[in-house]
Amino acid sequence: SSQYLNVAKRSGVEKLTPARALIAELVRRYWVLGMECSLLEIQKLAWFLERTIEKLPDTQNPLKLKFIAHTYGPYANRLGHLLNNLDGSYLHCNKRISDAGINDVIWFDQDRKDFLQAYLKTEAKEYSQVLEYTAELIDGFESPFGMELLATVDWLLSQEDVSPTLPAVREALKHWDGGADAAARKSRLFDDQSLS
């Protein structure tokens, strides 16, 4: 029913896993910077988190999200399951996160900060470097536009072997795998100045 769609989830999963803790912590850190965090941005945070994990030797990937090129950049349907578990406990939205739109704001429950920090320092301590690298990677791009830009270009360079030149990236945007409308939107949205 429409009533169900507009009701925030009151309780979520309490037990943390490395994957849940990493996503919750990245959302928390994003808010600390004074930025609201939308579902679009969480998808991009997860993209960079997974990319960072994959680059570090001897670091297991607890996420395994299977990203694809989508309308707003790299997208993983599997992230929805992870967010649904965090919804109502560590993360909140004005509606159920599973019903949230790409621009709906999601926030971290500050009452859970100490517990999350303790978990990250003990059971998930092997990922502390991952969090730092991910934060450094997105530094200066913390906005829906910036995160989509950074993730889209990163996808083109890392997944489609596009040359890191403005003409090559510009051409690749015209053929973005997220569909013709997404390709046209990205070509309009990302001007030469933002791409260089």
Secondary structure, DSSP 8 states (H G I E B T S, - for coil): -HHHHTS----------HHHHHHHHHHHHHHHTT--EEHHHHHHHHHHHHHHHHHSTT---S-----EEETTEEE-TTHHHHHHHHBTTTEEESS-GGG--TT-EEEE-GGGHHHHHHHHHTTTGGGHHHHHHHHHHHTT--SHHHHHHHHHHHHHHHHS---SSHHHHHHHHHT-TT-HHHHHHHHHHS-HHHH-
